[in-house]
Amino acid sequence: MAGRSNGASPMDLSSPSAANSGGVDKGVDFANYFCTYAFLYHQKEMLSDRVRMDAYFNSVFQNKHHFHNKVVLDVGTGSGILAIWSAQAGARKVYAVEATKMADHARQLVEANGVMDVVEVIEGSIEDVDLPEKVDVIISEWMGYFLLRESMFDSVICARDRWLKPTGVMYPSHARMWIAPIRSGLGDQKMNDFESAMNDWRNFVADTDTNYGVNMNVLTKAYREENQKYFLKTSLWNNLHPNQMVGTPAIIKEMDCLTATIEEIREVTANFSLGINVDRTRLSGFAGWFDVHFRGSSQNPAMHEIELNTAPSSEDCTHWGQQVFLLHPPPRVNEGDAVIVSFSMRRSKENHRLMDVEFTYELQQSTGKRLPPVTSKFSIE
Ligand SMILES: C[S@@+](CC[C@H](N)C(=O)[O-])C[C@H]1O[C@@H](n2cnc3c(N)ncnc32)[C@H](O)[C@@H]1O
């Protein structure tokens, strides 16, 4: 469905690739994933996200003791911003590794900001790069939609295991994934879009038969499936207002970036219960988001802990927004009900940077009645 935007993503990660968790075709991965990061418009989008920028800025400058006279590795430096801040905070040496040609712009920025004696920009994949020494700090902005889309944390883990000193610290140091029950008008909108696509198809089938003598109706089922996936089974990007949450959010995954493994993030599963706290409403779906923390390590804690939060907010929106998983049809819920959820998120077989998500949910009404479980599957594209 490339070219038809459902608001799911500003980046095109949707084309199938040979990449998977076992063997990634680097050329295809570069074409599908990295290429977008070589554009300044995309780096600018991230550099304009105030919540993101303030969190990283404060994490570095309020914890200068982690940087002063230290060796830092910036994994995926992009424009070089985190490397420049690390140098300004007193680092002795910063290795700023970037897979794309954005490395050239980063080098220019480093020079223009007078930190070229400290920051060395290296163009290449972190997986392939050799550094002359181990580092005290790894800083990286690796988070994708709902934390794990893009699978960039794999590269940070690889860098950590190869280059971080045993006493080293990770920036950020911890990450969490959240899910909340929500109400939204998006469900009706997407169902209308789907129905109008199917009406359009029926007219097309009739016209093709009348005008050209070929009956296309045998393809109706396939067209329906294609459009169901696109309109109803793909998660949506949205910045929700907190009053769209109809119950208490749950943490479904917590990660210590110093010890997390690729195995642990390849598949995320969780069983949890969401208490409904709004009366007579619809459960339009679930929203997923993340937060990360900058706490240093237990050996070497931060002086000032900083949080970067992408939860629904009335003022602080981020470019990550939230991922919305819509239920069709949306069940009616009441205050005091509970939604019992069994959740899983796995990497897509076609593209390890995209995710397949499954919710099996059961509504437990406040009266004690329990409705039969329903399973809904989604792609995060
Ligand atoms: C989300 S952007 C962050 C850019 C910059 N650090 C910032 O905070 O504005 C991630 C960057 O990491 C780069 N990247 C992703 N995986 C990488 C890898 N394995 N090796 C080197 N660079 C990588 C991308 O090309 C992209 O520029």
The ligand as an SDF file (V2000), in Angstrom:
LIG
                    3D

 27 29  0  0  0  0  0  0  0  0999 V2000
   16.5910    8.3890   15.3610 C   0  0  0  0  0  0  0  0  0  0  0  0
   17.9850    8.9690   14.4900 S   0  0  0  0  0  0  0  0  0  0  0  0
   18.8440    9.9100   15.7220 C   0  0  0  0  0  0  0  0  0  0  0  0
   19.8320   10.9100   15.1470 C   0  0  0  0  0  0  0  0  0  0  0  0
   20.5720   11.7490   16.1730 C   0  0  0  0  0  0  0  0  0  0  0  0
   21.3340   10.9390   17.0930 N   0  0  0  0  0  0  0  0  0  0  0  0
   19.6050   12.5970   16.9730 C   0  0  0  0  0  0  0  0  0  0  0  0
   19.3720   12.2890   18.1400 O   0  0  0  0  0  0  0  0  0  0  0  0
   19.0600   13.5620   16.4210 O   0  0  0  0  0  0  0  0  0  0  0  0
   18.9160    7.4880   14.3600 C   0  0  0  0  0  0  0  0  0  0  0  0
   20.1510    7.6040   13.4700 C   0  0  0  0  0  0  0  0  0  0  0  0
   20.9040    6.4100   13.6230 O   0  0  0  0  0  0  0  0  0  0  0  0
   21.3950    5.9940   12.3610 C   0  0  0  0  0  0  0  0  0  0  0  0
   21.5940    4.5450   12.4820 N   0  0  0  0  0  0  0  0  0  0  0  0
   20.6320    3.5960   12.6830 C   0  0  0  0  0  0  0  0  0  0  0  0
   21.1910    2.3680   12.7820 N   0  0  0  0  0  0  0  0  0  0  0  0
   22.5260    2.5600   12.6510 C   0  0  0  0  0  0  0  0  0  0  0  0
   23.6260    1.6680   12.6370 C   0  0  0  0  0  0  0  0  0  0  0  0
   23.4580    0.3540   12.7880 N   0  0  0  0  0  0  0  0  0  0  0  0
   24.8710    2.1760   12.4800 N   0  0  0  0  0  0  0  0  0  0  0  0
   25.0430    3.5220   12.3150 C   0  0  0  0  0  0  0  0  0  0  0  0
   24.0320    4.4070   12.2840 N   0  0  0  0  0  0  0  0  0  0  0  0
   22.7910    3.9400   12.4500 C   0  0  0  0  0  0  0  0  0  0  0  0
   20.3210    6.4230   11.3780 C   0  0  0  0  0  0  0  0  0  0  0  0
   20.8280    6.5450   10.0720 O   0  0  0  0  0  0  0  0  0  0  0  0
   19.8790    7.7490   11.9900 C   0  0  0  0  0  0  0  0  0  0  0  0
   20.5880    8.8370   11.4710 O   0  0  0  0  0  0  0  0  0  0  0  0
  1  2  1  0
  2  3  1  0
  2 10  1  0
  3  4  1  0
  4  5  1  0
  5  6  1  0
  5  7  1  0
  7  8  2  0
  7  9  1  0
 10 11  1  0
 11 12  1  0
 11 26  1  0
 12 13  1  0
 13 14  1  0
 13 24  1  0
 14 15  1  0
 14 23  1  0
 15 16  2  0
 16 17  1  0
 17 18  1  0
 17 23  2  0
 18 19  1  0
 18 20  2  0
 20 21  1  0
 21 22  2  0
 22 23  1  0
 24 25  1  0
 24 26  1  0
 26 27  1  0
M  CHG  2   2   1   9  -1
M  END
$$$$
